[in-house]
Amino acid sequence: MPRMSHMQHMPLELSDLFVTPGSRVAVAECFVFDDLSAEGENLTVSPVTVRGEVTNTGGLVELTYTADFTYSKPCDRCLRETEKSMSHQFIHTLARSAEHEDSDDIIVVTGGALDLFSLVRDDILLELPVRHLCSEHCAGLCPKCGQNLNEGQCGCRSDAVDPRMAVLDTLL
């Protein structure tokens, strides 16, 4: 269970919105998430600014919001801590029950209140890039000595053969 810093966030109350076609509820929150991890690695996420609205169009209740934040984790190639900024828009269809809905994309809002904190947490974790690089041209680390090749070449010979493959050389 994620811990929350600062104040406890209340669920977003939507009972009136579900029964009033044409109604809107503005969303403006700032969430702080502790102990987030992606791919088994801890990452540091700045406070997440969330802005958007929930609308009832008469046949559909929809949550649209933008999440802005920065996150930091080690580069996948050179292991240097790297910070990236993200701004991503999310759109969710909301329903009070799923009995008449056959879509997996529907979020069921039980009791008329939406746990926006958990939804935003899950959304941003799903949107984090699979590969986290300090730059597209990151040279990584030397597999022999561990030198960061972005900072200069090491003294290792590049033509050295992997000892596990040396047996193949004798066959040629």
C-alpha positions as CSV (number, residue, x, y, z in Angstrom):
1,M,0.0,0.0,0.0
2,P,1.6,3.3,-1.0
3,R,2.2,5.9,1.7
4,M,1.0,9.4,1.2
5,S,3.0,12.4,2.3
6,H,1.5,15.6,3.7
7,M,-2.3,15.4,3.9
8,Q,-4.7,12.5,3.2
9,H,-6.5,13.0,-0.1
10,M,-10.3,12.7,-0.1
11,P,-12.0,10.7,-2.8
12,L,-13.6,12.8,-5.6
13,E,-17.3,13.0,-4.9
14,L,-19.3,12.4,-8.1
15,S,-22.8,11.3,-6.9
16,D,-24.6,14.4,-8.2
17,L,-22.7,14.4,-11.5
18,F,-23.9,10.9,-12.4
19,V,-27.5,11.9,-12.1
20,T,-27.2,15.4,-13.7
21,P,-26.7,15.3,-17.5
22,G,-24.6,18.3,-18.7
23,S,-22.8,18.7,-15.3
24,R,-19.1,19.1,-14.8
25,V,-16.7,18.7,-11.9
26,A,-13.3,20.4,-12.1
27,V,-10.2,18.4,-11.1
28,A,-7.2,20.3,-9.7
29,E,-4.9,18.3,-7.4
30,C,-1.3,17.9,-6.4
31,F,-0.3,14.4,-5.3
32,V,2.9,13.3,-3.6
33,F,3.7,9.6,-4.1
34,D,6.3,7.8,-1.9
35,D,8.0,4.5,-2.6
36,L,7.2,4.2,-6.3
37,S,9.0,1.6,-8.3
38,A,9.1,0.6,-12.0
39,E,10.6,-2.6,-13.3
40,G,11.7,-3.3,-9.7
41,E,13.7,-0.1,-9.4
42,N,12.9,2.7,-7.1
43,L,12.3,6.1,-8.8
44,T,11.8,9.6,-7.5
45,V,8.7,11.4,-8.7
46,S,8.1,15.1,-8.1
47,P,4.7,16.2,-6.9
48,V,2.2,15.3,-9.6
49,T,0.0,18.2,-10.8
50,V,-3.3,17.0,-12.0
51,R,-5.7,19.3,-13.9
52,G,-8.9,18.3,-15.8
53,E,-12.6,17.6,-15.4
54,V,-15.3,15.0,-15.1
55,T,-18.3,15.6,-17.5
56,N,-21.7,14.0,-17.8
57,T,-22.8,14.3,-21.5
58,G,-26.1,12.6,-20.9
59,G,-25.0,9.2,-22.0
60,L,-21.4,9.1,-20.9
61,V,-19.4,10.2,-17.8
62,E,-15.8,10.9,-18.7
63,L,-12.8,11.9,-16.7
64,T,-10.1,13.8,-18.7
65,Y,-7.0,15.1,-17.0
66,T,-3.4,16.0,-17.6
67,A,-0.6,14.9,-15.2
68,D,2.6,16.9,-15.1
69,F,5.6,15.7,-13.2
70,T,9.3,14.9,-13.4
71,Y,10.8,11.6,-12.4
72,S,14.4,10.4,-11.8
73,K,16.0,7.0,-12.1
74,P,19.3,5.5,-13.3
75,C,19.9,5.3,-17.1
76,D,19.5,1.8,-18.4
77,R,22.9,1.9,-20.2
78,C,25.3,3.9,-18.0
79,L,23.5,3.9,-14.6
80,R,23.8,7.7,-14.3
81,E,20.8,9.2,-12.4
82,T,18.7,11.0,-15.0
83,E,15.7,13.2,-14.6
84,K,12.9,13.4,-17.2
85,S,9.8,15.6,-17.4
86,M,6.4,14.2,-18.4
87,S,3.1,15.7,-19.3
88,H,0.5,13.2,-20.3
89,Q,-3.3,13.3,-20.9
90,F,-5.5,10.5,-19.7
91,I,-9.2,9.8,-20.6
92,H,-11.3,7.4,-18.6
93,T,-15.0,6.4,-18.9
94,L,-16.7,6.2,-15.5
95,A,-19.8,4.2,-14.5
96,R,-21.6,3.5,-11.3
97,S,-21.8,-0.3,-12.1
98,A,-20.4,-2.6,-14.7
99,E,-23.5,-4.8,-15.2
100,H,-24.5,-3.3,-18.5
101,E,-21.0,-2.5,-19.7
102,D,-18.8,-5.0,-21.6
103,S,-15.7,-2.9,-21.8
104,D,-12.6,-3.4,-19.7
105,D,-11.9,0.3,-20.1
106,I,-14.7,1.4,-17.8
107,I,-13.8,2.5,-14.3
108,V,-16.6,1.6,-11.8
109,V,-17.1,4.3,-9.2
110,T,-18.6,2.6,-6.2
111,G,-20.5,4.7,-3.7
112,G,-20.3,7.8,-6.0
113,A,-16.7,8.6,-5.0
114,L,-13.6,8.1,-7.2
115,D,-10.2,7.3,-5.6
116,L,-8.3,9.7,-7.8
117,F,-5.1,9.3,-5.9
118,S,-4.8,5.5,-6.8
119,L,-6.0,6.1,-10.4
120,V,-3.4,8.8,-11.0
121,R,-0.7,6.6,-9.4
122,D,-1.5,3.6,-11.7
123,D,-1.8,5.8,-14.8
124,I,1.6,7.4,-14.4
125,L,3.3,4.1,-13.7
126,L,1.8,2.6,-16.9
127,E,3.0,5.6,-18.9
128,L,6.6,5.6,-17.8
129,P,8.9,4.6,-20.7
130,V,10.1,1.0,-20.8
131,R,13.6,2.2,-21.6
132,H,15.0,5.1,-19.5
133,L,18.1,6.6,-21.2
134,C,20.1,9.7,-20.3
135,S,20.3,10.3,-24.1
136,E,19.5,8.3,-27.2
137,H,23.2,8.2,-28.0
138,C,24.3,6.9,-24.5
139,A,27.4,4.7,-25.0
140,G,26.8,2.8,-21.8
141,L,29.5,1.1,-19.7
142,C,32.5,-1.0,-20.8
143,P,31.6,-4.6,-20.2
144,K,35.1,-5.3,-19.0
145,C,36.2,-2.5,-16.7
146,G,32.9,-0.6,-16.1
147,Q,34.2,2.7,-17.4
148,N,31.3,5.1,-18.4
149,L,32.0,5.4,-22.2
150,N,30.2,8.7,-22.3
151,E,33.1,10.2,-20.4
152,G,35.8,8.8,-22.6
153,Q,37.3,5.5,-23.8
154,C,38.9,3.0,-21.5
155,G,42.1,1.1,-22.1
156,C,40.3,-2.2,-22.8
157,R,40.9,-3.9,-26.1
158,S,37.8,-4.0,-28.2
159,D,39.0,-7.0,-30.3
160,A,39.4,-9.3,-27.3
161,V,37.3,-12.4,-27.7
162,D,34.8,-13.5,-25.0
163,P,36.4,-16.5,-23.4
164,R,33.1,-18.4,-23.7
165,M,33.5,-18.0,-27.5
166,A,37.2,-18.8,-27.7
167,V,36.5,-22.5,-28.5
168,L,34.8,-21.5,-31.7
169,D,38.0,-19.8,-32.9
170,T,39.8,-23.1,-32.8
171,L,37.2,-24.6,-35.1
172,L,37.7,-22.0,-37.8
